[in-house]
Structures are given as structure tokens and as C-alpha cells.
Amino acid sequence: MTTKEFIQLHHNDDVKALALNASKYHDIDFDYALEQIAGWQKARTKLPEWADNEGIIYPPHLPMEQCSSEKTARYKTAVVRRIISSWKDTEERELVDLTGGFGVDFTYMSYVFEKAVYVERQDSLCAIARHNLKILGRTNCMVTNADSEQYLASMQPATLIFVDPARRDQYGGRTFAITDCTPNILELKELLLKKSEYVMLKLSPMLDWHKVVSDFGGCVGEVHIVSTDNECKELLIVLSRHYAKLERVFCVNDDDIFCYAPNDNSLSIPSFLSQNPQERGIPELSPDRYLYEPNPSIMKAGCFPLIGQSFGVREVGKNSHLFISDKPISSFPGRSFIITAVTSMNHNQLKTTIGNMRNANITVRNFPLKVAELRKRLRLADGGDTYIFATTTEDGRHLLAICKKAI
């Protein structure tokens, strides 16, 4: 049996179980086979288009874990297509990816350019990229085994430079500060802007995007906070010497995109939000009202007053980040629920409201107890069709909103 045949035969098997039987297979490259099986199994959900192609070679665990998903790669491609379509340049458009890795982002974005250059310092990843690009028919792509900073210093100007700096230290631990990433893109800022019309940075979603914009000065034109399946995955920053200020922030959750201009003075906060709580009245959590939880990208952006203005909803409390309305709003960027009951933490009220409930999905927003503590207090297992939002209202009351998903 060849290594390829072994991979095809066992591609659905448990990798850990297979590893225990290594001594049975002397005629195959067993480590490589396990690496390919694990990579394909990961790609089935992360990169379904690639998983359907039998010719794709997968990298070791870490590059496979760090690579973009098909969803986020396609989103970057759409952003890049929009950005460079407005650039009136008669010369051929060129992409340079200074941190090639497994090459997912590079491959998808390469469709927008006449020429695309993949740069990677690890020779093994370069070999994988050369093979996969050929399999995928990307004839406009060139693979270069080089240090990113050295290549940047000597390269000719390109239309767009993409950088996904490594976010792990020499011991494999995660890093989140820009200055701790490799390469240090803050130090390379001027050279990046000199060598390209646009720069796209892929950063950790853990970073404070406001600080990133401040660190890079006025050259940041767009911020994209990208989530998939209600999990914040990455922070994209678009730089250019042509920008004078931050023009737009995009909050993305799969196909749901909320965009706003943070410096647009025409955006006014509605009167009911600008007044103090005593003047405007307190939004009341009550049965038959609708409760909304913004998606993770909205949460990360922190544009809560604007959400209230755009969708006609009111925030339950200043730091609750939960909204309510009297009518359903199907376009709200997040999860929607209908409130079936509301209770305080009073023992008798809890007993009456919770009743014979056995399971619930619990979310805590600006509440004195953590989820585990509240779950223990309520004696509820996780799961089911009931959702409990524990929060503090604007007048300081600690309340539980018992909800069902709105259809």
C-alpha cells in the first residue's frame, strides 16, 4: 500500500487512534499520512472547496490552525476587489503577500490581480504553496522563499500588500500586541506605505482596534471586524497614504454587514439616547417585548448608540449591550428573542418564574454573578430552547429576562 492509498483509505478515521497503530505500517510515510488526514478533516469545515480537491496538500497543525477559513478569505477578496476597482492605474495590478503561510488568503485574493507574489520564509510551506497553486490553476502566481522584511525592502511597488503577522512568541505562546508580532508592522509602516497603494493587515480580534487606528495615525481608512458563526475571527485594517482619516468601520458576521462612518458629523444620536435616564425614562424589560443581542462584531466595535439610532431599539442599561423594542426587527445585526417572563433575584420570584424549568442557555451582561454561579443558583443545566439574559437595568435593578428565540 502506498502512502497516498493509505490516506484515501483512512481519511475519515480518528487520527489519534491511527497514531497508535504506527508500528503496523512500515512501507508508508506515516507522519505525513497522519498530517494529511488531519488537515483534510479540518478543511472539510474550514475550507470545503479545497477539501473537495483531492490534489491539495495540507501543512502541519499550526499553519493549518492559523490559516483563514474559506468564508473570511472570500470576504477579504471582496474588500480588495472593491478597493482596487476605484484605483485608476493603467499598469497591471499586483498583490504581494509578505506572510504566505498555507496560502489561503493569498490564493483567493490572487483572482483579483494580474500578478500575485507569495512570500514565505519557511521552505516547506513554499513547496506546499507551489504544489497547491498549480493544482488550483493559479498561473498568475509566483512563490518566493524569502524573509518578509528583506523582500519588502528590495521589492518594486505593488498595488496591494497583505500582511498576516505571526502572533506567537518563540515558545509558541500567543501574543496580541502589534509590537510583539512578527514582523513588527508598526516599525515597517512607512516602508509598507511607500511600497504599495494599499496595505491590508490581518490582526488578532483580541486587539483594541481603536488603539490600532491611533498607533497607525491617519493612514487607516477602513476597519473590518470579521465574525463567522457568531465568533469574532479577525480584525482587518486597510492602510494607504491616500487616506486622511478613518472612513468606515465594517461589522461583519457571515453575510450580515453593518457599516458606519465614525467621523461623520451628520450622524446624530437620537434624543432618547442623548438624554439622561431620568429625562428619557427607563426602557422596561417586560413580557411580549423583543430583546436583541448584537453579534460579536458589533460588540467589538462598541457602536451601541448608533445601533439604537439605526434600528429604533433602546438599550436596557448603559453597560448591558442588550436592546429591546415593542415590535420585531428582522434586520437587527444579531440574535433576536421574545421575552416570556422577567424576574428579579428575589427567591420567591425566582421560584415562581423558573418553576419546573430544567435547562436554559444563560448569558450574563453587566451582572454581579458569572454564568457558572448563576447556573448553580438557579439549578439549571445548559441547553434547551429557553434563553435567560441576566443584566442590570439603567436604574440599577438586577433582572433576568426569560426568552424564546424570535422566528
Salt bridges, closest charged atoms under 4 A:
ASP13 OD2 - HIS10 ND1 2.65
GLU49 OE2 - ARG74 NH2 2.93
GLU65 OE1 - LYS42 NZ 3.65
GLU65 OE1 - HIS61 NE2 4.00
GLU70 OE2 - ARG74 NE 3.31
ASP105 OD1 - LYS76 NZ 2.99
GLU114 OE2 - ARG93 NH2 3.34
ASP164 OD1 - ARG167 NH1 3.10
ASP164 OD2 - LYS202 NZ 3.49
GLU190 OE2 - LYS189 NZ 3.98
GLU197 OE2 - ARG241 NH2 3.18
GLU197 OE1 - HIS242 NE2 2.70
ASP208 OD1 - HIS210 ND1 3.41
ASP215 OD2 - LYS211 NZ 3.04
GLU222 OE1 - ARG82 NH2 2.86
GLU222 OE1 - HIS224 NE2 2.82
GLU222 OE2 - ARG248 NH2 3.64
ASP229 OD1 - LYS71 NZ 3.37
GLU231 OE1 - LYS233 NZ 3.43
GLU234 OE2 - LYS76 NZ 2.49
GLU234 OE1 - LYS202 NZ 3.69
ASP254 OD1 - LYS71 NZ 3.52
GLU284 OE1 - ARG397 NH2 3.50
GLU293 OE1 - ARG335 NH2 2.66
GLU293 OE2 - ARG365 NH2 2.78
GLU315 OE2 - HIS321 ND1 3.19
ASP326 OD1 - ARG289 NE 2.74
ASP382 OD1 - ARG375 NH2 3.33
GLU394 OE2 - ARG280 NH2 2.86
ASP395 OD2 - ARG397 NE 2.99
